Amino acid sequence: MTRFGAASSFGLVIAFGVVACSSGAGSGTDASGTAGSTAGTIGSAGTTGNAGTTGNGGTTGSGGTTGSGGTTGSGGTTGNGGTTGSAGATGSAGRGGATGAGGAAGTTAAGGSSGAGGGAALTLTLTSPAFTDGMSFPADNTCAGTNVSPELDWTAGPVGTMSYAIVLTDMTNNLIHWVIWDIPSTVRSLPAMLAADAMLASPAGARQASYNGTTSHGYTGPCPSGSLHTYQFQVHAVSAATLSSLSTTSTTMAARTAILAASLGMGTLTGTSSATKP
């Protein structure tokens, strides 16, 4: 009984010890496992390193792509609004100012556009009480009426002007209707209904070409027979008192050519007509 009790007591102790040992070992394993597991879970807090995915909020660093809003620095491409500096290409409109220069050349061309302008500058002003520039010729100044010349008035020519000359041209077909030259430099106007003579007593010394190469000299007004034509008077400041190369038998074309060669400047007066002879 004593042996049995001792053995039981020992066995119990052993069993208890084993259990206690087992409990101790198991609780050590648990501590290790639990601690490892928790630490691993903290490694899962390393998944908070996945909050480093908040570092993917560093993709909010891709909000640094909002640094691509630094592409709003490409709003420095609004510096491409410096392409508004290309509105400095409106400075290219300053080039349009050069067109203004072309317009000045066009002015000379306007002299040339009459087929009669040559290179004469528009330095004189030519007017008439009969009609204003761009308006219709009065019937009396055409073949539909009495076909007489209108009054013409002009401003003084530039320095060196020795005489004046006037040319009337149909701009639609380049037909020259009237040429008068050797008008004294002191004269600034011609009266209406000028005499149809080769040599004029007034203005003294002035000469006129024949419109159609006959004995008829002087003014011949518009007569386009129903078609609307544009006509232009030109007054020229001439560098010679007398154009000696011309005579009263000179053609209107020859007279105009000689006048243009000696012209220092001119003025124009333009009108329209569709006159028909009755």
C-alpha positions in Angstrom: 0.0 0.0 0.0 2.8 2.2 0.9 4.5 1.4 -2.5 1.4 2.0 -4.3 0.8 5.2 -2.6 4.3 6.3 -3.3 4.1 5.3 -6.8 0.9 7.0 -7.2 2.2 10.0 -5.5 5.2 9.9 -7.8 3.3 9.2 -10.8 1.0 12.0 -10.0 3.8 14.3 -9.5 5.3 13.1 -12.8 2.0 13.4 -14.4 1.5 16.7 -12.9 5.0 17.6 -13.8 4.5 16.4 -17.3 1.3 18.3 -17.5 2.9 21.3 -16.0 5.9 20.8 -18.3 3.6 20.3 -21.1 1.7 23.4 -20.1 4.9 25.3 -19.7 6.2 24.1 -23.1 2.9 24.7 -24.7 2.5 28.1 -23.2 6.1 28.8 -24.4 5.1 27.7 -27.9 2.0 29.8 -27.6 4.0 32.8 -26.5 6.4 32.2 -29.4 3.6 31.5 -31.8 1.3 34.2 -30.5 4.1 36.7 -30.4 5.2 35.6 -33.9 1.7 35.8 -35.1 1.1 39.2 -33.6 4.4 40.4 -34.9 3.5 38.9 -38.3 0.2 40.8 -38.0 2.3 43.8 -37.4 4.1 42.7 -40.5 0.5 43.0 -41.7 0.8 46.5 -40.2 3.6 46.4 -42.7 0.5 46.0 -44.8 0.0 49.3 -43.3 3.2 49.6 -45.2 0.5 48.8 -47.6 -0.7 52.0 -46.1 2.5 52.7 -47.8 0.0 52.0 -50.5 -1.1 55.2 -49.0 2.4 55.7 -50.2 0.4 54.7 -53.1 -1.4 57.7 -51.8 2.2 58.6 -52.7 0.5 57.8 -55.9 -1.2 60.8 -54.5 2.4 61.5 -55.0 0.9 60.7 -58.3 -1.1 63.6 -57.0 2.5 64.7 -57.4 1.2 64.0 -60.9 -0.7 66.9 -59.6 2.9 67.9 -59.8 1.7 67.0 -63.3 -0.6 69.8 -62.3 2.9 71.2 -62.6 2.0 70.3 -66.1 -0.1 73.2 -65.1 3.5 74.3 -65.3 2.5 73.3 -68.8 0.1 76.1 -67.9 3.5 77.6 -68.3 2.4 76.4 -71.7 0.2 79.3 -70.9 3.6 80.6 -71.3 2.6 79.2 -74.6 0.1 81.9 -74.0 3.5 83.4 -74.7 2.3 82.0 -78.0 0.1 84.9 -77.2 3.6 86.3 -77.7 2.6 84.8 -81.0 0.0 87.5 -80.6 3.3 89.2 -81.0 2.6 87.7 -84.3 0.1 90.5 -84.1 3.4 92.2 -84.3 3.1 90.4 -87.6 0.1 92.7 -88.0 2.8 95.3 -87.8 3.8 93.5 -91.0 0.3 94.4 -92.1 1.6 97.9 -91.6 4.0 97.1 -94.3 0.9 96.4 -96.3 0.1 100.0 -95.5 3.3 100.6 -97.2 2.1 98.4 -100.0 -1.0 100.6 -100.0 1.3 103.6 -100.6 2.8 101.7 -103.5 -0.7 101.0 -104.5 -1.3 104.7 -104.5 1.4 104.9 -107.1 -0.2 102.0 -108.8 -3.4 104.0 -108.6 -1.6 106.4 -110.8 -0.6 103.6 -113.0 -4.0 102.0 -112.8 -5.5 104.6 -115.0 -3.3 103.1 -117.7 -2.1 106.6 -117.6 -0.6 107.1 -114.2 3.0 106.1 -114.8 4.8 106.7 -111.6 3.3 110.1 -110.9 2.5 110.6 -107.2 -1.0 111.7 -106.1 0.1 115.2 -104.8 -2.6 117.4 -106.3 -6.3 117.6 -105.5 -8.8 117.8 -108.5 -12.4 118.7 -108.0 -15.4 119.9 -110.0 -18.7 121.7 -109.0 -20.4 119.6 -111.6 -20.0 116.3 -109.7 -18.2 114.7 -106.8 -15.6 111.9 -107.0 -17.2 108.6 -107.7 -20.6 110.0 -108.8 -22.3 110.0 -112.2 -21.3 112.5 -114.9 -24.1 115.1 -115.5 -25.9 114.6 -118.8 -24.5 117.9 -120.2 -21.0 116.5 -119.9 -21.8 113.4 -122.0 -23.1 112.6 -125.5 -26.6 112.3 -124.0 -26.6 116.1 -123.5 -24.6 119.1 -124.8 -21.3 117.2 -124.4 -19.4 120.1 -123.0 -16.5 120.0 -120.6 -17.2 120.6 -116.8 -15.4 123.1 -114.7 -12.3 121.7 -113.2 -10.3 123.1 -110.2 -7.0 121.9 -108.7 -4.4 122.6 -106.1 -0.9 123.8 -106.8 1.7 121.3 -108.0 5.1 120.7 -106.3 8.2 122.8 -106.7 9.4 122.7 -110.3 5.9 122.8 -111.8 6.1 124.8 -115.1 2.7 124.0 -116.6 -0.4 121.7 -116.2 -2.1 119.2 -118.4 -5.4 117.3 -118.2 -6.2 113.9 -119.5 -9.7 112.2 -119.5 -9.6 108.4 -119.9 -12.3 105.8 -120.1 -11.0 103.4 -117.5 -13.1 100.6 -118.7 -11.5 100.4 -122.2 -8.6 102.8 -121.8 -9.9 105.1 -124.5 -8.5 108.6 -124.2 -11.4 111.2 -124.5 -9.6 114.5 -124.0 -6.0 115.8 -123.6 -5.1 119.5 -123.0 -1.6 120.6 -122.1 0.7 123.7 -121.9 -1.7 125.2 -119.3 0.3 128.0 -117.7 1.6 127.3 -114.1 -0.4 130.3 -112.8 -3.7 128.7 -113.8 -5.5 126.5 -111.2 -8.8 125.9 -113.0 -10.6 125.5 -116.3 -14.0 127.0 -116.9 -17.0 124.9 -118.1 -17.7 124.7 -121.8 -14.1 125.1 -122.9 -13.8 125.9 -126.6 -13.2 123.0 -129.0 -10.1 124.5 -130.6 -6.6 123.1 -131.2 -5.0 126.3 -129.7 -6.8 128.2 -126.9 -6.9 131.9 -126.3 -7.8 131.1 -122.7 -5.9 129.7 -121.0 -3.4 131.4 -123.2 -1.1 129.0 -125.1 -2.9 125.8 -124.0 -3.3 123.1 -126.8 -5.7 120.3 -127.2 -5.5 116.9 -129.1 -8.0 115.6 -131.5 -10.2 112.8 -130.0 -10.6 110.9 -133.3 -7.8 112.3 -135.5 -9.9 114.7 -137.3 -10.1 118.5 -137.3 -12.3 118.3 -134.2 -10.3 119.1 -131.1 -11.1 119.4 -127.4 -13.4 117.7 -124.9 -15.4 114.6 -125.9 -17.6 113.3 -123.1 -18.6 109.8 -122.1 -20.8 107.8 -124.5 -20.7 104.1 -123.7 -24.2 103.5 -125.2 -26.0 102.0 -122.2 -23.0 100.2 -120.6 -21.8 101.6 -117.3 -18.2 102.8 -117.7 -15.8 104.5 -115.3 -14.0 107.7 -116.4 -11.1 109.5 -114.8 -9.8 113.1 -115.2 -6.2 113.5 -114.3 -4.4 116.8 -113.8 -0.6 116.6 -114.1 2.0 119.1 -112.8 4.4 119.2 -115.7 8.2 120.0 -115.5 8.2 122.0 -118.7 6.4 125.2 -119.7 5.8 123.8 -123.2 5.9 120.2 -124.4 7.8 120.9 -127.6 7.5 117.3 -128.8 3.7 117.7 -129.3 1.7 119.6 -131.8 -2.0 120.1 -132.5 -1.8 117.1 -134.8 -0.5 114.8 -132.1 -2.7 111.9 -131.2 -4.3 111.6 -127.7 -2.0 108.6 -127.0 1.1 110.5 -128.0 0.0 113.5 -126.0 -0.6 111.4 -122.9 2.7 109.6 -123.2 4.6 112.9 -123.3 2.7 114.3 -120.4 3.4 111.3 -118.2 7.1 111.5 -119.0 7.3 115.1 -117.7 4.8 114.7 -114.8 5.9 115.7 -111.3 2.6 114.8 -109.6 -1.1 114.5 -110.3 -4.6 114.6 -109.0 -7.7 112.6 -110.0 -11.4 112.9 -110.3 -13.4 109.8 -111.2 -17.0 109.4 -112.4 -19.3 107.0 -114.1 -21.7 107.1 -117.1 -23.9 104.9 -119.2 -24.8 107.8 -121.6 -26.3 107.1 -125.0 -26.4 109.6 -127.8 -30.0 110.6 -128.7 
